[in-house]
Amino acid sequence: MTLTIDDDATLRRSTPGVDPATGPLLVVLHGYGASERDLVPLWSYLGFDGETVFLRAPLALGPGQWMWFPLASTADIEQPRLAAVEAAADAVQGWLDQHAAGREVVLLGFSQGAAVALQVLRAAPERVAGVVVLSGFVAGTGDAATADDDARLAAMAPRVPVFFGHGTADPIIPPLATELTAEWLTAHTDLTEHSYPGMPHAVDGTEIADVRVFLAGLG
């Protein structure tokens, strides 16, 4: 399946004094059943020194609701079909080819959007300056189809910086998926991990403050 990003739905925010056509770019990917507007309220707290874009996932789920790939069961959250995640990541890469060629790109994803961000990193690590994973997970750990990409990612010097934040009371992402993701990130990236006691499947102020520090350190 070939998916595309509807750029007419893209929301853009820019830091004053930074050329939005050439400066650093933060690409934000929302979660399952949300939209490009869902994470916009975080923008002013991130302190990103460049342009930020909020993309809409390519698959409609309901009125005002979108998804990056289908979830047929709880098992799909632990290990979703890799091909479906790859299709979504290809759509993001296609958008980057058209709208961000030659720019420094940082990816930020929440939940399902984080899985897509990590798949973009896995497939094209040379075009990603950093990744923020919020209550998310990596797909296809241990899958033979990802072995070459994973080896290339792990061999990069320096490794790509990744922030991984997750709550201890998340009812959506199973603990096993979080553990596997942390192990995979440790083995393949320059990982900064934070666990937030009592936080559900959400983002809170403490986490965003940590993300702000992480983003500032990328420069």
Buried (B, 14 or more C-beta within 10 A) or exposed (E): EEBEBBEEBBBEBBBEEBEBEEBBBBBBBBBBBBBBEBBBEBBEEBBBBBBBBBBBBBBEBEEEBBBBBEBEEEEBBBBBBBEBBBBBBBBBBBBBEEBBEEBBBBBBBBBBBBBBBBBBBBBBBEBBBBBBBBBBBBBBBEEEEBEEBBEBBEEEEEBBBBBBBBBEEBEBBBEEBBEBBBEBBEEBBEBBBBEBEEBEBBBEEEBBEBBBEBBEEBE
